């Protein structure tokens, strides 16, 4: 974990324990702080890191790039990306007038905050080589629409800006870091498997980066929420509905091994796909029981009350109790802390 060499550049992938490979730190996710990161590169390379670029200086054939991340950040989310990148703004997407989960979330936000609640434009950029620029524009053409959808569903975007780095190499999986995500050139397709990953990494800015687990046993608070965001985007973009995605995931889980508690999966299985899918299904069960208005009001309250802090499952259950009036622990316990898969939640 940590530094990884590319064909012509490097990236840092710190999750979950790679941060000490490149800077001295107390590498625990609940130890969040502001960061100032300076990187010196050879000429014709760009360094991209967390937060905002505050200084860029040249000396002879080298350049130094200095970034400041003011919002508290866990050590594993700190990153450096170096390559022959140019920085280009992301073109605005076209908003769709469809009544989907995102619009139900907008209704919920209106209930909470009044008629002035509305998505705010977030500066979005892409760091990419000149050779991949066209492919990046095409692959990320819907990201602005994703951003608007998630702002309606989850509340205000928690950082000043968002950057996607597109590596010139194929990557096994995309990576998320605070204020940015890293995609491989193989993740720029228009098909669902690529688009869902773009949505997934964006959703982590709320669930994982702003709200960060206090202990790795609660990884479902990151991955379950980001997986559910994929399903929300599927419905919003005209694909299968949340209900259809949820049922497909449940059917697949029902035919596999049922020997994992996703509320405490242990280090070997913390990134098992069941943590993602069953975590998302737990959220869907909560939504089915309490209804859209209460569910999305809960998500807004959850992200805003805990912005830039550390959270745990018990915190979420208390928040859900308050927002929905349900006994959320009784509802969520079978999904999170029992191995047997519960029945599919239906209204």
PEMOWO-V737755 format. One record per backbone hydrogen bond with DSSP energy under -1.0 kcal/mol. NH is the residue of the N-H (numbers start at 1). CO is the residue of the C=O. E is the energy in kcal/mol with one decimal. If there is no record, write none. Layout:
NH&CO&E + NH&CO&E
This chain:
2&13&-1.9 + 4&11&-2.6 + 6&9&-3.0 + 10&82&-1.7 + 11&4&-2.2 + 13&2&-2.2 + 18&14&-3.6 + 21&18&-1.7 + 22&19&-2.1 + 23&19&-1.5 + 27&25&-1.1 + 28&26&-2.2 + 31&28&-2.0 + 32&30&-1.4 + 33&73&-1.8 + 35&69&-2.2 + 37&67&-2.4 + 39&65&-2.6 + 41&63&-2.9 + 43&61&-1.8 + 45&42&-1.1 + 46&83&-3.3 + 48&81&-2.9 + 52&68&-2.3 + 54&66&-2.8 + 55&66&-1.4 + 57&64&-2.3 + 59&62&-2.8 + 62&59&-1.7 + 63&41&-2.2 + 64&57&-3.1 + 65&39&-3.0 + 66&55&-2.6 + 67&37&-3.0 + 68&52&-2.2 + 69&35&-2.8 + 73&33&-2.2 + 77&74&-1.3 + 78&75&-1.4 + 81&48&-2.5 + 82&10&-2.5 + 83&46&-1.8 + 85&83&-1.9 + 86&128&-2.8 + 88&126&-2.5 + 90&124&-2.7 + 98&96&-1.2 + 100&98&-1.3 + 104&100&-2.2 + 105&101&-2.3 + 106&102&-1.8 + 107&103&-2.0 + 108&104&-2.1 + 109&105&-2.7 + 110&106&-2.1 + 111&107&-1.9 + 112&108&-1.7 + 113&109&-3.3 + 114&110&-2.1 + 117&114&-1.6 + 125&162&-2.2 + 126&88&-2.8 + 127&164&-2.6 + 128&86&-2.4 + 136&132&-2.5 + 137&133&-2.3 + 138&134&-2.1 + 139&135&-2.9 + 140&136&-2.3 + 141&138&-1.2 + 143&140&-1.6 + 146&142&-2.3 + 147&143&-2.7 + 148&144&-2.3 + 149&145&-2.4 + 150&146&-2.7 + 151&147&-2.3 + 152&148&-2.0 + 153&149&-2.1 + 154&150&-3.4 + 155&151&-1.7 + 162&123&-2.2 + 163&179&-1.9 + 164&125&-2.3 + 165&181&-3.1 + 166&127&-2.9 + 167&183&-2.9 + 175&182&-2.5 + 177&180&-2.7 + 180&177&-1.7 + 181&163&-1.9 + 182&175&-3.0 + 183&165&-3.1 + 185&169&-1.9 + 187&184&-2.0 + 195&191&-2.3 + 196&192&-3.1 + 198&194&-1.8 + 199&195&-2.2 + 200&196&-2.6 + 201&197&-2.5 + 202&198&-1.7 + 203&199&-2.4 + 204&200&-1.2 + 205&202&-1.9 + 206&203&-1.3 + 207&203&-2.2 + 208&211&-2.0 + 209&204&-1.8 + 210&205&-1.5 + 211&206&-2.2 + 212&309&-2.3 + 214&311&-2.5 + 218&215&-2.0 + 219&216&-1.4 + 221&218&-2.2 + 222&219&-1.7 + 223&219&-2.3 + 224&220&-1.8 + 226&222&-2.1 + 227&223&-2.3 + 228&224&-2.0 + 229&225&-1.9 + 230&226&-1.4 + 231&227&-1.5 + 232&228&-2.2 + 233&229&-2.5 + 234&230&-2.4 + 235&231&-2.0 + 236&232&-2.4 + 237&233&-2.5 + 238&235&-1.4 + 239&234&-2.9 + 245&241&-2.7 + 246&242&-2.9 + 247&243&-2.3 + 248&244&-2.2 + 249&245&-2.2 + 250&246&-2.5 + 251&247&-2.7 + 252&248&-1.8 + 253&249&-2.4 + 254&250&-2.4 + 256&253&-1.2 + 263&336&-3.2 + 264&261&-1.6 + 272&269&-1.9 + 275&272&-1.5 + 277&273&-2.6 + 278&274&-2.3 + 279&275&-1.1 + 280&276&-2.0 + 281&277&-2.3 + 282&278&-2.0 + 283&279&-1.6 + 284&280&-2.2 + 285&281&-2.6 + 286&282&-1.9 + 287&283&-2.5 + 288&284&-2.8 + 289&285&-1.9 + 290&286&-2.3 + 291&287&-2.7 + 295&291&-2.3 + 296&292&-2.8 + 297&293&-1.9 + 298&294&-2.2 + 299&295&-1.9 + 300&296&-2.2 + 301&297&-2.5 + 302&298&-3.2 + 303&299&-2.4 + 304&300&-2.1 + 305&301&-2.7 + 306&302&-1.2 + 309&306&-1.6 + 311&212&-2.2 + 316&312&-1.7 + 317&313&-2.4 + 318&314&-2.1 + 319&315&-2.3 + 320&316&-2.8 + 321&317&-2.5 + 322&318&-2.1 + 323&319&-2.3 + 324&320&-2.5 + 325&321&-2.0 + 328&326&-1.3 + 331&327&-1.6 + 332&328&-3.0 + 333&329&-2.2 + 336&332&-2.2 + 337&333&-3.1
